[in-house]
Amino acid sequence: MNGLERVLATVAGRPHDRPAFLLNAGLAGAKLTGVPLARYFTDASAYADGQCAVRETFEPDLILSPFLFTALGEAFGSTSVIRGNSAPNLARPAAASAEEALRLPWPDLESQPRLLYLRDCVRELAGRLQGEAALVGVLASSVDLPVLILGMEPWLDALLFDRRNAQALMERCGEFIANLANALLEDGANIIALSANFNSPTVVTEEVIRSLTRPSLEASFREIRGPLILHHGGCRLAPHLKSYLGLPNVAGWVVDARDSLAEARSTLGADPVLLGNLEGPALDTRSPEAIHAECQRILADRAEDPHFILATSQADIPYDTPLENIAAIRQAVSELRAVAP
């Protein structure tokens, strides 16, 4: 089986030769190809080279488009900065309030350079992978995109104290994200992964979720013409899954490394795809043996779960992670026999 076939079998609960796995390995691609990060995160061909190197070296079953939320913010006028060997971080938001954000020019999917970079990465990867691995387009949802335009505190203030403008901004962001997700699917992505931190009870109140963020996700997700994966985005997800259940088109859930996979499965039921929960940002501090043992523990926990995909959670695997550490994940997966429902 190739990677895409393995993922499709996992989604359907059909027998497959080994567990599928996903690496959030954007920085590893730059390291493998020796490309400066400033070029890697602006040149789609350089990014595609890096992810093809990740695929060739570690054989993950899913390949990600850039996990680069700053590019979405830059499309609206925010600025970002690269420090050391880290992915870009937001430096200056484009607007100071939801009201001001609503007056910004809305970026065009066909001409805005940062959006074209994201789309060209998907096009390049789709052409090179040729269906050998599942291609995942990564985006922020309508409830998280405003952070990239305003910053954290102004967006929280809007949700709590300026609900009219917050709702209007989410409506526009929801339409924008749905259109961009559909464009990425047309460009060759098989799946769209989205974060939705601002639908978590650890970030906002239950009343905000009920009246603002949950309805926004429902409206936006309903317009996306393909399967979605909901990414925990840094928040624990398993204890709060009830805030997300029933969202349109969601086929899979990436949980945090701190989450209980058994708890998540119990809440989700038997059929949705469950992904997790190896802590990606910690892989540079552990030995290959410890990583291998942790993967074995996770896979043993999910041995009877035909809808499970081993995945690094949280942010990107650090640039300085020894390659043998990442290879330990592939080794642990390769040792397992066929998965059957």
Secondary structure by P-SEA (a helix, b strand, c coil): ccaaaaaaaaaacccccccccccccaaaaaaaacccaaaaaccaaaaaaaaaaaaaacccccccccccaaaaaaaabbbbbbcccccccccccccccaaaaaacccccccccaaaaaaaaaaaaaaaaacccbbbbbbbbccccccccccccaaaaaaacccaaaaaaaaaaaaaaaaaaaaaaaaacccbbbbbcccccccccccccccccaaaaaaaaaaaccbbbbbbccccccccccccccccccccbbbbcccccaaaaaaaaccccbbbbcccccccccccaaaaaaaaaaaaaaacccccbbbbbccccccccccaaaaaaaaaaaaacccccc
